[in-house]
Amino acid sequence: MERGSSAPITDLHEGGNELPNISLRPLEVSDIDDFMVWASDKRVTRFCRFCPYTSKEDGINYIKNTAVPHPWFRAICLNNRPIGSISVTKNSGIDICRGELGYVLAAQYWGKGIATKAVKMVAKTIFNQWPELERLEALVDVENVGSQRVLEKAGFMREGVLRKYCILKGRSRDMVIFSLLSTDPVN
């Protein structure tokens, strides 16, 4: 399939773990059109720290200045075409043993098992790539039930609710914290 073309949903194998065309790779400036599909969608960015992107120029600046230099930021790809992104941000200092997982996926691919597959792919490799990491965390808005299910399916443990944990888009939010330890089995 050519880059930038639309992948039919029928390529996905729903109900099982078989999603053979899902891969992770660095996001590139040339991916801007695909990036804008999810980054400009209010449904997708509802629970993100960023607001929907309204211009390609802002999207290009984000890719150049944030995604490319980030130590572990990948595009979630279907047939090598970006349909979302996933990242791990390592803490520093005395918290170096922890990293935070974040991910986003274009709305048309929700509920297909793609985010779960991407999270599992990261979980199977990140502890080897960063041996000092002992804990991978994910913070999820209490209203983002879909993302909570992704983490549970990927083997993360729900640890609890952090009340009034952060200000997101002008209001304080309760967040659910999930974790996966380097010693935990990955599904």
DAVEN-V883731 format. One record per residue. N is the residue number from 1. RES is the residue in one small letter. PHI is phi as a letter, one per 30 degrees, with the letter a starting at -180 (* if undefined). PSI is psi in radians with two decimals (999 if undefined). Layout:
{{N | RES | PHI | PSI} {N | RES | PHI | PSI}}
//
This chain:
{{1 | m | * | 2.42} {2 | e | d | 2.59} {3 | r | e | 2.36} {4 | g | i | -0.18} {5 | s | d | 2.80} {6 | s | d | 2.18} {7 | a | d | 2.29} {8 | p | d | 2.51} {9 | i | d | -0.46} {10 | t | d | -0.24} {11 | d | d | -0.32} {12 | l | d | 2.51} {13 | h | c | 1.60} {14 | e | d | 2.66} {15 | g | i | -0.10} {16 | g | b | -3.01} {17 | n | c | -0.02} {18 | e | d | 1.79} {19 | l | b | 1.29} {20 | p | d | -0.36} {21 | n | c | 0.22} {22 | i | c | 2.26} {23 | s | b | 2.89} {24 | l | b | 2.38} {25 | r | a | 2.85} {26 | p | d | 2.48} {27 | l | d | 2.40} {28 | e | b | 2.75} {29 | v | e | -0.59} {30 | s | d | -0.17} {31 | d | d | 0.16} {32 | i | e | -0.72} {33 | d | d | -0.74} {34 | d | d | -0.71} {35 | f | e | -0.76} {36 | m | d | -0.44} {37 | v | e | -0.84} {38 | w | c | -0.59} {39 | a | d | -0.28} {40 | s | c | 0.01} {41 | d | c | 2.07} {42 | k | d | -0.57} {43 | r | d | -0.73} {44 | v | d | -0.73} {45 | t | d | 0.03} {46 | r | e | -0.77} {47 | f | c | 0.15} {48 | c | d | 2.78} {49 | r | d | -0.40} {50 | f | c | 2.67} {51 | c | d | 2.84} {52 | p | e | 2.40} {53 | y | d | 2.42} {54 | t | c | -0.13} {55 | s | b | 2.57} {56 | k | d | -0.65} {57 | e | e | -0.77} {58 | d | d | -0.68} {59 | g | d | -0.76} {60 | i | d | -0.76} {61 | n | d | -0.68} {62 | y | d | -0.82} {63 | i | d | -0.83} {64 | k | d | -0.79} {65 | n | c | -0.32} {66 | t | c | -0.97} {67 | a | d | -0.88} {68 | v | d | -0.82} {69 | p | d | -0.19} {70 | h | d | 2.41} {71 | p | d | -0.47} {72 | w | a | 1.39} {73 | f | b | 2.17} {74 | r | b | 2.62} {75 | a | d | 2.40} {76 | i | d | 2.08} {77 | c | c | 2.52} {78 | l | c | 2.07} {79 | n | h | 0.73} {80 | n | i | 0.14} {81 | r | c | 2.15} {82 | p | d | 2.27} {83 | i | b | 0.09} {84 | g | l | -3.00} {85 | s | b | 2.81} {86 | i | b | 2.47} {87 | s | b | 2.74} {88 | v | b | 2.19} {89 | t | c | 2.05} {90 | k | d | 2.40} {91 | n | d | 2.93} {92 | s | b | 3.11} {93 | g | i | -2.38} {94 | i | d | -0.21} {95 | d | c | 0.30} {96 | i | d | -0.31} {97 | c | d | -0.08} {98 | r | c | 2.56} {99 | g | b | 2.68} {100 | e | c | 2.27} {101 | l | c | 2.41} {102 | g | b | 2.56} {103 | y | a | 2.76} {104 | v | b | 2.55} {105 | l | b | 2.42} {106 | a | e | 2.42} {107 | a | e | -0.61} {108 | q | d | -0.22} {109 | y | c | 0.08} {110 | w | d | 2.55} {111 | g | i | 0.22} {112 | k | c | -0.03} {113 | g | i | 0.05} {114 | i | d | -0.81} {115 | a | d | -0.72} {116 | t | d | -0.78} {117 | k | d | -0.77} {118 | a | d | -0.74} {119 | v | d | -0.74} {120 | k | d | -0.68} {121 | m | d | -0.75} {122 | v | d | -0.81} {123 | a | d | -0.57} {124 | k | d | -0.29} {125 | t | c | -0.50} {126 | i | d | -0.62} {127 | f | d | -0.47} {128 | n | d | -0.69} {129 | q | d | -0.62} {130 | w | b | 1.42} {131 | p | d | -0.38} {132 | e | d | -0.25} {133 | l | d | 2.20} {134 | e | c | -0.28} {135 | r | b | 2.27} {136 | l | c | 2.16} {137 | e | c | 2.71} {138 | a | b | 2.30} {139 | l | c | 2.22} {140 | v | b | 2.32} {141 | d | e | 2.43} {142 | v | e | -0.44} {143 | e | d | -0.17} {144 | n | c | 1.29} {145 | v | d | -0.65} {146 | g | d | -0.76} {147 | s | d | -0.60} {148 | q | d | -0.71} {149 | r | d | -0.67} {150 | v | e | -0.87} {151 | l | d | -0.73} {152 | e | d | -0.77} {153 | k | d | -0.50} {154 | a | d | 0.02} {155 | g | j | 0.11} {156 | f | d | 2.60} {157 | m | c | 2.28} {158 | r | d | 2.09} {159 | e | c | -0.43} {160 | g | l | -3.12} {161 | v | c | 2.28} {162 | l | c | 1.83} {163 | r | d | 2.39} {164 | k | h | 0.84} {165 | y | d | -0.63} {166 | c | a | 2.88} {167 | i | c | 2.11} {168 | l | b | 2.05} {169 | k | h | 0.79} {170 | g | i | 0.01} {171 | r | b | 2.64} {172 | s | d | 2.50} {173 | r | b | 2.51} {174 | d | d | 2.41} {175 | m | b | 2.51} {176 | v | c | 2.30} {177 | i | c | 2.31} {178 | f | b | 2.67} {179 | s | b | 2.71} {180 | l | b | 2.23} {181 | l | c | 2.72} {182 | s | d | -0.40} {183 | t | c | -0.11} {184 | d | d | 2.54} {185 | p | d | 2.51} {186 | v | c | 2.19} {187 | n | e | 999}}
//
